[in-house]
């Protein structure tokens, strides 16, 4: 499905946050979380991808990934 490709955006964001927080000179705290994701909605593919990526990482075996996405709000804005 199309949005499965979009879901990798969440994987990339989490990977970058984890890489940044593990660096010795990092100013990013180890208990980082994604507060919210904003998606413009035309057909809904991007929104579905974001939701799929969050769900996949929430149910992952990796506790760090679970903690980052836990409680993330998703805001959908319809385009004109």
C-alpha positions as CSV (number, residue, x, y, z in Angstrom):
1,X,0.0,0.0,0.0
2,X,1.1,3.6,-0.6
3,X,1.0,4.7,3.0
4,X,3.4,1.9,4.0
5,X,6.1,3.9,2.3
6,X,4.9,7.1,4.1
7,X,5.2,5.3,7.4
8,X,8.9,5.1,7.1
9,X,9.0,8.9,7.8
10,X,8.3,8.0,11.5
11,X,11.0,5.4,11.5
12,X,13.5,8.0,10.2
13,X,12.5,10.6,12.7
14,X,12.8,8.2,15.6
15,X,16.2,6.9,14.4
16,X,17.5,10.5,14.1
17,X,16.2,11.3,17.6
18,X,17.9,8.2,19.1
19,X,21.2,8.9,17.3
20,X,21.1,12.5,18.5
21,X,20.3,11.6,22.1
22,X,23.1,9.0,22.3
23,X,25.8,11.3,21.0
24,X,28.3,12.4,23.8
25,X,27.8,16.1,23.1
26,X,24.1,15.9,22.7
27,X,21.8,18.5,24.1
28,X,18.8,16.2,23.5
29,X,17.6,14.5,26.7
30,X,17.5,10.7,26.9
31,X,13.7,10.8,27.7
32,X,12.7,12.5,24.4
33,X,9.2,12.1,23.1
34,X,7.3,13.2,19.9
35,X,4.7,15.6,21.1
36,X,2.6,15.8,17.9
37,X,2.7,15.1,14.2
38,X,1.0,17.4,11.8
39,X,-0.2,16.1,8.4
40,X,-1.9,17.9,5.5
41,X,-4.8,15.7,4.3
42,X,-5.9,15.5,0.7
43,X,-6.4,11.8,0.0
44,X,-5.4,10.6,3.4
45,X,-2.3,8.6,2.4
46,X,0.2,10.6,4.4
47,X,-2.1,10.5,7.5
48,X,-2.5,6.8,7.2
49,X,1.3,6.4,6.9
50,X,2.0,8.5,10.0
51,X,-0.5,6.5,12.0
52,X,0.9,3.2,10.7
53,X,4.5,4.3,11.6
54,X,3.5,5.3,15.1
55,X,1.6,2.1,15.7
56,X,4.4,-0.1,14.4
57,X,7.0,1.6,16.6
58,X,4.6,1.6,19.6
59,X,4.3,-2.2,19.4
60,X,8.0,-2.7,18.6
61,X,10.2,-4.8,20.8
62,X,12.5,-1.7,21.2
63,X,11.6,0.0,24.5
64,X,13.2,3.3,23.4
65,X,11.1,3.5,20.2
66,X,8.0,2.7,22.2
67,X,8.8,5.5,24.7
68,X,9.3,8.1,21.9
69,X,5.9,7.5,20.3
70,X,3.9,6.9,23.4
71,X,1.3,9.6,23.7
72,X,2.0,11.3,20.4
73,X,-0.9,13.4,19.1
74,X,-1.7,13.4,15.4
75,X,-3.3,16.5,13.9
76,X,-4.8,16.3,10.4
77,X,-5.4,19.5,8.4
78,X,-7.5,19.4,5.3
79,X,-6.1,21.2,2.3
80,X,-8.1,23.4,0.1
